[in-house]
Amino acid sequence: MTTQPRSPRLLLLSTVLFAIAGIALLSISHGQEQPAPASITQATTGQPAPAATAPPSGTAPTSAPAAPPRPTVESALPPHGDGPASDQAVQQALEAAWPADLPAADERVLVTAGRALLRADATGIGRARWPNVFSNARQGIAPAFATARFRIQAVIARRDGAPNQAVVHLVWAGQDRGGTYTDLRITDLSFTRAVKKGTVTWTPQPRT
């Protein structure tokens, strides 16, 4: 269930996250300039670079093109793998990429449900709460991620086409059974809204 769905929205979300990492790397390098190596050859192979040859007689030397200006970063964003310190930046990026379009009460309900559903899927905790998502057979499947190393980094809920459809976008970190820890994982969870006797409910849809 935690595999990445293939959708234009997911591609946009991935682009946003890659942009965060890129800005962070630029912000780290800016202001920490190191002297350039004597030559690429010497820096990469340890061998001195061949001596530069003089231009032919009567030919004016050609100056090297000016380097493009470095981008200015107003505030440093935490780099990839920086732990909980990066979560606020990821949350802000999500909110900037997709402005809120749901009533605040609905968004709170969806965000809470999305967090619980993802945790249940990844760690096995609370799967019984979602019988329409986790069948009896799936209830007993061993969790793929360690509870102690599972963390939701950012989450938002937005409309998904029809007025009664919504999607919860989650960015999270976790350590799988093989011991590999990775952050900036992406999962989208779909919900359907229903009104019964004046009560609004949001029901998660099974993943296909």
C-alpha positions, 0 to 999 in steps of 0.5 A, a space after each residue: 500500500 505504501 508503494 508510490 502511485 503513478 500520477 501527475 500529482 505525484 510527479 509534481 510532489 516529487 518535483 517540489 521535494 527535489 527542489 527543496 533538496 536542491 535549494 538546500 544544497 545551494 544554500 550550503 555551498 553558498 558562502 562556503 566557497 573553496 579554492 578551485 583545484 589546479 585543474 580537473 585532471 589533477 583534482 580527479 586523478 592526482 596527476 598534474 594537468 598538461 601545461 597550457 599552450 600559448 595562442 598562435 602568433 598574431 592571435 589575440 588571447 580569448 578571455 574565458 566567459 564570465 561565470 553565471 551568477 550564483 542563485 541567492 537563497 534567502 533562507 537555508 533549508 535542511 538537506 536531505 536526511 537531516 531528520 525532524 529538522 527538515 519536516 517544517 520545510 517540507 510541510 511549508 513546501 506542500 502548502 505552497 504547492 497546493 493552496 488549501 481548498 477544503 473547509 478547515 474542519 474537513 481538512 483536519 479530519 482527513 489529515 488525522 485519518 490519513 496519518 493513522 491509516 498510513 501508520 497502520 499500513 506501514 507499521 501494522 498498528 491500528 489496522 483493525 480500524 480500517 476493515 474496508 482497507 485491510 481485509 482479514 488476510 491483510 490484517 496479519 501481514 507483517 509490517 514493512 517498517 519499524 515503528 520506532 523509525 517511522 515518522 510522518 514529515 508532512 501532510 496536507 488534504 486537498 480536493 480530488 476532482 469531484 466535491 465528494 472526493 479528497 486526497 491526503 498527500 503524505 511525506 514520511 520517513 521509515 526504516 524497512 525490514 532490511 534496515 534501510 532508512 529513507 526519508 521523503 517517501 511519498 504516499 497519496 490516500 484517497 477518501 470519499 465524503 458521505 453525509 448520513 443523517 446530517 453526519 459527514 464522514 470521510 471513508 478511505 478507498 482501497 488502494 489498487 
